[in-house]
């Protein structure tokens, strides 16, 4: 199978290259250590005799944030050296800024092609490889098997789309699953899907989601929250603070719906404001075009953090500020959940911060978490755009229900932690510690 994959890799890469070049150009930041993508990662110091080196790959920002408690726990374990790689430029910046002091090395994951992957493996020399969520790279797994290095898939998730895709190639799926030494699923549903695709029940377990263990903070004090709302131009001296609706990790089309909600709220004499945090900051041009066509005053954070005057809409087109800025809000809509989109963005941080959560019908990537949030009363799922709008407007009018949903979300988050400790125990068992 591996030679078939290698033969297909080059033409597939050439076909996809224009898209990825354009994507990298739009997002920026990809030039930094670009040579890592060809396996030319700088060699770490020579490994001490009794040390065991772990190579963790976390594709992007969300996975890196979830890694934080695991890194803390493994960093505190004597004889463990950590190397963390990522795929995106934003993820790499966070690794450099926040993780470099706790790990042996950070870098960019190489393209999954024989010469590049082999070069990275020769330079890094790990004793254990860890992949997150749904990353199963055939060449990376093959290099591990050649060297007798165990591979763990942690926080393992399988989306509807990926499940359908894997089921079309049952032989390849079984082969990939067979390369894993341990598979630690995030939910029972994910466990069942991986088993159906060929994972070994003897080495597959449910540990829960690490994203529930990641620290959500730092938390803002009431004075800091008020100052942040004033910075956004949402409050005026001597006047009560308005209600702030958050669009969390929004995708195309969702900002327009939120603007409609804001207009209907204002028409109903609800003193409301809208904070938009798009999933991809490079969409600012598209959002600017939308906001220029409507009459409400608005401000773009990259122009100045401090809004120059009172505004009704504030667009946080920056990276790495989601948790802090979200705390200015009273209610959150979770993005990538409305048709035509599929999968959804994570509702975990919003719920943990005590924000009542509303999302559309397409939260398939977080089906288990969303079901729990709905059952405990922390979230509302709208089956259509109109239902989402109605739910948001209803909650803006209902402070008692917002308060109950806030308490339910924080309680749910506190009661569902512990995945990291279970994963640490599995890592120690695999390494024989």
matplotlib code that plots the C-alpha trace (Angstrom):
import matplotlib.pyplot as plt

x = [0.0, 2.8, 4.3, 0.8, 0.5, 3.9, 3.1, -0.1, 1.4, 3.3, 0.5, -2.0, 0.4, 0.8, -2.9, -3.5, -0.5, -2.1, -4.9, -2.4, -0.1, -3.0, -4.2, -0.7, -0.4, -3.7, -3.0, 0.6, 3.4, 4.3, 7.8, 9.0, 11.0, 9.4, 12.3, 10.8, 8.1, 10.7, 11.9, 14.8, 14.0, 17.0, 18.4, 17.7, 20.5, 21.7, 19.3, 20.5, 20.9, 17.8, 15.6, 12.6, 11.6, 8.0, 7.0, 3.6, 1.8, -1.1, -2.4, -3.6, -4.5, -7.4, -5.4, -2.4, -4.6, -6.0, -2.4, -1.5, -2.4, -0.9, 2.4, 2.4, 2.0, 4.6, 7.0, 6.9, 7.7, 11.5, 13.2, 10.7, 11.7, 8.9, 9.0, 5.8, 5.1, 2.1, 0.9, -0.4, 1.5, -0.8, -0.3, 3.5, 3.5, 1.6, 4.1, 7.0, 5.5, 3.9, 5.5, 9.2, 10.2, 8.5, 9.6, 12.8, 11.8, 8.9, 8.7, 6.5, 5.3, 6.9, 5.0, 4.0, 6.3, 9.1, 12.3, 10.7, 9.2, 12.3, 14.6, 12.5, 12.4, 16.2, 16.7, 14.2, 14.7, 11.5, 10.7, 7.0, 4.9, 1.6, -1.0, -4.2, -7.8, -7.9, -4.5, -3.4, -0.4, 0.6, 4.2, 4.6, 3.1, 5.3, 8.4, 7.4, 6.8, 10.2, 11.8, 9.7, 8.3, 4.8, 2.2, -0.7, -3.8, -5.2, -8.3, -9.4, -12.4, -14.1, -16.4, -19.3, -17.4, -14.2, -16.1, -17.9, -14.6, -12.7, -15.6, -15.1, -11.6, -12.0, -8.7, -6.7, -8.6, -7.8, -4.2, -3.9, -5.7, -3.3, -0.3, -1.5, -0.3, -3.0, -6.2, -7.8, -11.2, -12.8, -16.4, -18.2, -19.5, -15.9, -14.9, -17.6, -16.5, -12.9, -13.7, -15.9, -13.0, -10.7, -9.2, -8.2, -10.7, -7.9, -6.0, -8.8, -10.5, -12.6, -10.7, -12.9, -11.9, -8.8, -10.4, -12.4, -9.2, -7.5, -7.5, -10.1, -8.6, -7.2, -10.6, -11.4, -12.5, -15.7, -13.6, -11.5, -14.6, -16.1, -12.8, -12.8, -16.4, -15.5, -12.4, -14.8, -16.9, -19.9, -20.4, -20.7, -20.0, -23.0, -25.1, -25.9, -23.9, -25.7, -26.2, -23.4, -24.0, -20.9, -20.4, -17.7, -15.6, -18.0, -17.9, -19.3, -23.0, -23.2, -22.1, -25.0, -27.5, -26.0, -26.4, -30.0, -30.4, -28.8, -31.1, -34.2, -33.1, -32.5, -35.9, -37.5, -35.8, -33.2, -30.0, -27.6, -24.3, -22.5, -19.0, -17.8, -14.8, -14.4, -12.8, -10.3, -9.0, -8.1, -11.8, -11.8, -12.3, -15.5, -16.8, -15.9, -17.9, -20.9, -20.8, -20.2, -23.7, -25.6, -26.0, -24.9, -21.5, -18.8, -15.1, -12.3, -9.8, -6.8, -7.3, -7.1, -7.9, -9.7, -12.8, -12.7, -16.3, -19.5, -20.2, -22.8, -20.6, -17.0, -15.0, -12.1, -10.1, -7.0, -5.6, -5.1, -7.5, -10.7, -11.0, -10.2, -12.5, -15.4, -15.6, -17.1, -20.2, -23.5, -24.5, -22.7, -23.5, -21.1, -19.9, -19.7, -23.0, -25.4, -26.0, -24.0, -21.3, -20.8, -19.0, -19.2, -16.6, -16.1, -18.6, -16.4, -14.8, -18.0, -19.8, -16.9, -16.9, -20.6, -21.9, -25.4, -24.7, -26.8, -25.8, -27.3, -28.1, -24.7, -22.5, -21.6, -17.9, -19.1, -22.2, -21.5, -20.6, -23.5, -25.9, -24.6, -24.8, -28.4, -29.4, -28.0, -29.7, -26.5, -27.1, -29.9, -29.7, -31.7, -32.8, -32.8, -31.6, -34.9, -34.9, -31.4, -32.5, -35.5, -33.5, -31.0, -33.7, -35.5, -32.4, -31.6, -35.0, -34.7, -32.0, -33.3, -32.8, -29.4, -28.3, -29.5, -27.8, -24.6, -24.5, -25.3, -22.4, -19.9, -21.1, -21.0, -17.4, -16.3, -17.9, -16.4, -12.8, -10.1, -9.2, -5.7, -4.8, -6.2, -4.0, -0.9, -1.5, -1.7, 1.5, 3.3, 2.1, 3.3, 6.7, 6.9, 7.3]
y = [0.0, 2.5, 2.4, 3.1, 6.0, 7.3, 7.1, 9.0, 11.7, 13.7, 14.2, 14.9, 17.5, 19.1, 19.4, 20.8, 23.1, 26.2, 26.1, 25.8, 28.5, 30.9, 29.9, 30.4, 33.8, 35.0, 33.8, 34.9, 33.7, 30.6, 31.7, 31.2, 27.9, 26.8, 24.3, 22.2, 21.2, 19.3, 17.4, 19.8, 20.4, 21.5, 18.5, 18.6, 18.0, 14.5, 12.4, 11.4, 7.6, 7.1, 9.8, 8.9, 11.3, 11.9, 13.6, 15.1, 16.4, 18.9, 20.2, 23.7, 26.2, 24.2, 21.0, 23.0, 24.7, 21.3, 20.0, 22.4, 20.3, 17.2, 19.1, 20.3, 16.8, 15.2, 18.1, 17.3, 13.6, 12.8, 11.5, 12.7, 15.0, 16.6, 17.7, 19.3, 20.0, 21.7, 22.3, 25.9, 29.2, 30.4, 27.1, 27.5, 31.0, 29.8, 26.9, 29.3, 31.9, 29.6, 26.2, 26.6, 26.9, 23.6, 21.3, 20.3, 21.6, 23.0, 22.7, 22.3, 18.9, 17.7, 16.9, 13.3, 12.1, 9.6, 11.8, 14.6, 12.3, 10.1, 13.1, 14.4, 11.0, 10.7, 14.1, 13.9, 10.2, 9.8, 6.8, 7.5, 9.3, 10.9, 12.1, 14.0, 13.7, 12.3, 12.7, 9.5, 10.1, 6.9, 7.8, 9.0, 5.8, 3.7, 5.4, 4.7, 1.0, 0.7, 2.0, 0.0, 3.2, 3.0, 5.5, 6.7, 8.6, 10.6, 12.7, 10.7, 12.0, 10.8, 13.3, 12.2, 13.3, 11.4, 8.3, 8.2, 8.7, 6.0, 3.5, 3.8, 2.2, -0.5, -2.1, 1.1, 2.0, -1.3, -0.9, 2.6, 1.5, -1.4, 0.9, 2.3, 1.0, 2.7, 4.6, 6.9, 8.0, 11.3, 9.9, 6.6, 7.5, 8.0, 4.7, 2.9, 4.5, 3.6, 0.0, -0.2, 1.0, -1.7, -0.4, -3.1, -3.3, -4.5, -1.2, 1.2, 3.0, 6.0, 8.6, 11.7, 15.0, 16.8, 20.0, 19.9, 19.9, 22.9, 25.9, 28.5, 31.7, 33.8, 35.0, 38.7, 40.5, 42.5, 45.7, 44.2, 43.0, 46.5, 48.0, 45.5, 46.4, 50.1, 49.4, 47.9, 51.1, 49.2, 51.2, 54.8, 56.5, 56.7, 54.3, 50.6, 48.1, 46.7, 43.0, 41.7, 38.9, 37.0, 35.4, 32.8, 31.5, 32.5, 31.4, 33.0, 33.9, 33.6, 37.2, 38.4, 36.4, 37.9, 41.4, 40.7, 39.5, 42.7, 44.9, 43.0, 43.3, 47.1, 47.5, 45.7, 48.3, 45.7, 47.6, 45.1, 45.0, 42.4, 41.1, 39.1, 36.8, 35.2, 31.7, 33.0, 36.6, 36.8, 37.0, 40.6, 42.0, 40.0, 41.1, 44.7, 44.5, 43.2, 45.8, 48.7, 47.9, 48.4, 51.6, 50.5, 51.9, 49.3, 48.9, 46.5, 45.5, 45.5, 49.2, 49.9, 47.9, 50.9, 51.8, 55.5, 56.0, 54.2, 51.3, 48.7, 46.0, 45.1, 42.7, 41.0, 40.1, 38.9, 35.6, 34.1, 36.4, 34.3, 33.5, 37.0, 38.8, 36.3, 37.3, 40.6, 38.8, 37.7, 35.2, 33.2, 31.8, 29.1, 29.3, 26.8, 25.4, 26.8, 25.4, 25.4, 24.6, 21.3, 20.2, 23.2, 25.0, 24.0, 25.2, 24.1, 27.4, 29.4, 27.0, 26.9, 30.7, 30.6, 31.9, 30.6, 28.8, 28.7, 27.0, 25.7, 22.1, 21.2, 20.6, 17.1, 17.3, 17.9, 15.7, 14.1, 17.4, 19.2, 16.5, 16.8, 20.6, 20.4, 17.8, 19.8, 23.0, 24.9, 25.1, 25.4, 23.9, 25.6, 23.4, 26.3, 29.9, 31.1, 29.0, 30.2, 33.8, 33.2, 31.5, 34.4, 37.0, 35.1, 34.8, 38.5, 39.1, 36.5, 37.2, 34.4, 31.7, 33.2, 32.8, 29.2, 28.3, 30.0, 28.0, 24.7, 25.2, 25.9, 22.9, 20.6, 21.7, 21.0, 17.6, 16.3, 16.9, 14.2, 13.0, 14.3, 12.2, 9.1, 9.9, 10.4, 7.0, 5.4, 7.2, 6.0, 2.4, 2.6, 3.8, 1.4, 4.1]
z = [0.0, 0.9, -2.7, -4.2, -1.8, -2.7, -6.4, -5.9, -3.7, -6.3, -8.8, -6.0, -4.5, -7.9, -8.4, -4.9, -4.9, -6.5, -3.9, -1.0, -2.3, -2.5, 1.0, 2.4, 0.6, 2.1, 5.6, 5.7, 8.1, 6.2, 5.3, 8.8, 8.9, 5.7, 5.2, 8.0, 5.6, 3.6, 6.6, 7.3, 10.9, 13.0, 14.9, 18.7, 21.2, 21.6, 23.6, 27.1, 27.6, 29.8, 28.2, 26.1, 23.4, 22.3, 19.0, 19.1, 16.0, 16.5, 13.2, 14.2, 17.0, 18.5, 18.9, 20.3, 22.9, 23.9, 24.3, 27.0, 30.1, 28.5, 27.9, 31.5, 32.8, 30.5, 31.1, 34.8, 34.2, 34.7, 31.6, 29.0, 26.2, 24.1, 20.4, 19.1, 15.4, 13.8, 10.2, 10.2, 10.5, 13.3, 15.2, 14.8, 16.2, 19.3, 19.7, 19.5, 21.9, 24.5, 24.4, 23.6, 27.2, 28.2, 25.3, 23.7, 20.3, 18.2, 14.5, 11.4, 10.4, 7.1, 3.9, 4.1, 1.3, 1.6, 1.5, 3.7, 6.3, 6.5, 7.0, 9.9, 11.5, 11.2, 12.8, 15.6, 16.6, 18.8, 21.0, 20.7, 18.1, 19.1, 16.6, 17.5, 16.6, 13.0, 11.5, 10.0, 7.7, 5.8, 5.3, 8.9, 10.2, 7.9, 9.1, 12.7, 11.9, 10.2, 13.3, 15.8, 17.3, 18.7, 17.5, 19.6, 18.2, 21.1, 21.4, 18.4, 16.5, 13.3, 11.6, 9.4, 6.3, 7.2, 8.2, 4.8, 3.0, 5.0, 4.4, 0.7, 1.1, 3.8, 3.0, 3.3, 6.5, 8.1, 7.1, 8.7, 11.9, 12.1, 12.3, 15.6, 19.0, 21.0, 19.9, 22.6, 21.4, 22.5, 22.7, 22.5, 19.0, 17.8, 19.4, 17.5, 14.2, 14.6, 15.5, 12.4, 10.3, 11.7, 14.9, 17.4, 20.3, 22.6, 22.1, 21.6, 24.6, 25.3, 27.4, 26.8, 25.2, 26.1, 25.0, 28.2, 30.3, 28.6, 30.9, 29.7, 30.8, 32.2, 33.4, 33.4, 36.6, 36.4, 36.0, 33.3, 31.4, 31.6, 30.3, 27.4, 26.5, 26.6, 24.4, 21.8, 21.8, 23.3, 26.5, 27.4, 30.7, 33.0, 30.9, 31.6, 29.6, 26.6, 25.9, 23.7, 21.2, 20.1, 16.7, 17.7, 14.8, 12.1, 8.5, 5.3, 5.5, 9.3, 9.9, 7.7, 9.9, 13.1, 11.7, 11.0, 14.6, 15.9, 13.7, 14.9, 18.5, 18.2, 16.5, 19.5, 21.8, 23.1, 23.8, 22.0, 20.3, 18.1, 18.5, 15.5, 15.7, 12.3, 12.1, 9.5, 10.0, 6.3, 5.5, 6.7, 3.2, 2.7, 6.1, 5.5, 2.2, 4.2, 6.9, 4.4, 3.0, 6.2, 8.3, 11.8, 12.9, 13.1, 13.8, 12.8, 15.5, 13.3, 12.5, 16.2, 19.4, 20.8, 18.8, 18.0, 18.9, 20.0, 17.6, 17.3, 15.6, 16.5, 14.3, 16.0, 12.9, 14.9, 16.0, 19.5, 21.4, 21.3, 25.0, 26.2, 23.8, 24.2, 27.9, 26.8, 25.6, 27.2, 24.6, 21.9, 18.5, 17.4, 13.8, 10.9, 12.0, 9.5, 6.0, 3.6, 6.2, 8.0, 11.1, 13.4, 15.6, 19.2, 21.7, 24.6, 25.4, 25.2, 27.5, 30.0, 30.1, 31.1, 27.8, 26.8, 23.5, 20.3, 17.1, 13.8, 12.8, 11.4, 14.5, 13.4, 14.5, 18.1, 18.1, 21.5, 23.2, 21.8, 22.9, 26.4, 26.4, 25.2, 27.7, 30.6, 29.4, 28.4, 24.7, 22.1, 18.6, 15.9, 13.0, 10.5, 10.1, 11.3, 14.4, 15.2, 14.9, 17.0, 19.7, 19.9, 20.1, 22.7, 24.9, 24.5, 26.0, 28.8, 31.5, 33.8, 31.1, 30.2, 33.8, 34.0, 30.8, 32.0, 35.2, 33.3, 30.9, 33.6, 35.6, 32.5, 31.8, 35.4, 35.5, 32.2, 32.8, 33.3, 29.8, 30.1, 33.1, 31.4, 28.3, 30.5, 32.1, 28.6, 27.5, 30.5, 29.9, 26.3, 27.3, 30.2, 32.8]

ax = plt.figure().add_subplot(projection="3d")
ax.plot(x, y, z, "-o")
ax.set_aspect("equal")
plt.show()
